[in-house]
Amino acid sequence: MSKSDKLLSQIINNPRDVRFDDLNKLLIRYGFERRQSRRGSSHYTYSHSNLVDILTIPFNRPVNVEYVKRAIDAIQKVDMSAD
């Protein structure tokens, strides 16, 4: 089991205490592209070529559970499309 797989299972098991850096690392590992607004916003947008949806996550510590759940869903969709 790779480090990213372990991190994903930790986040799935406990979505309440997730650091932004960990979630960001995981999303980038699964091929998401990250963009940040140039106007000083604390929100980051993630997109993936296999998904239509755009994921927006604010830079908070810890990340809100709803954003974590959306990120997990997006990762699982990408992972399913890769199979």
C-alpha positions, 0 to 999 in steps of 0.5 A, spaced: 500 500 500 502 506 497 503 512 502 497 516 498 493 510 499 494 510 506 493 517 506 486 516 502 484 511 507 485 515 513 481 521 510 476 517 508 476 514 516 476 521 519 474 526 514 473 531 520 480 532 522 484 533 515 489 538 513 489 542 507 496 540 505 494 533 506 488 534 501 492 538 496 497 533 496 492 527 495 488 531 489 494 533 485 497 525 486 490 523 483 491 528 477 487 534 479 490 541 477 490 546 482 488 554 481 488 560 485 485 566 484 489 572 483 485 577 487 488 574 494 482 569 495 483 563 500 479 558 495 483 553 491 479 550 485 481 543 482 479 540 476 480 534 472 480 532 465 476 526 466 471 530 470 466 535 468 465 538 475 470 543 478 472 542 486 473 549 490 476 548 497 478 554 501 484 554 505 482 552 512 485 549 518 482 543 518 478 543 512 471 543 513 468 536 512 463 537 507 469 539 502 473 533 504 467 529 502 466 532 496 474 531 494 473 524 496 467 523 491 471 526 486 477 522 487 473 516 487 470 518 481 477 519 477 479 512 480 473 509 477 474 512 470 482 510 470 480 502 471 
